[in-house]
């Protein structure tokens, strides 16, 4: 049974007559057209400065893809300043950065050489020496030990294992690389972790580990001249911390060293004045216990030093 519409309902229906509905749909289509055109502008009509600003936020892969958008972007995507920024963001130091940019143009090719040399450095076939040689031959990096160490220091693209392999035959580069580290007011175990994060810990004790810790001890004392440690003390403490890390975190060691035993061992290793470090050595023990190994090797052999 049908219902009788009220007078107010009839009035509201009457308001939606055909012309009004037609105008309503016309306005909606116009709004949709404006919204569509504002959401998807023609990229070819963007000012060059705006396009460059957009491209400056892209990585190397996306920048190459953006070059396929249109002719303007293809030209802008090869801009030397864009690729120079990408190079410096990935490899913070190169000898070539000191030259005027037009002398190393096109910088996109420089990026490709750097990328290829990095892959070579990290490879297990050619090795790090060949990777550095590629950069020197391309006149992007000076053979000076200081420049090579700066290149290694200011990039995170090089694998720590490969860095260790390279430094084993380049004591001069090792000395320079450690000199770039800053350990002021950093607790000794944490400073060691920082070094071994950049330079992979060797699997066994040998000449390289001794050279590395000797350089580290001297640099640590330079950064903390007011500490009571001498370079010889720091050198001994580093070995003690490594051995404690192995003892405490290796599954092959069943009877773990206690804090009292560690303090006594360090006191005996440092010498007659070692007792003045007892409180500090106790805090080092707690640090290893709570945070973990100071020198985790990327490859952990069963019978190695860091296993």
PyMOL commands that set and color helices and strands:
alter all, ss='L'
color gray80, all
select helices_A, chain A and resi 7-15+18-39+43-45+48-55+60-66+71-76+80-90+95-98+101-103+107-122+128-137+145-153+160-167+171-179+188-198+207-223+231-249+259-270+272-291
alter helices_A, ss='H'
color red, helices_A
deselect
rebuild
show_as cartoon
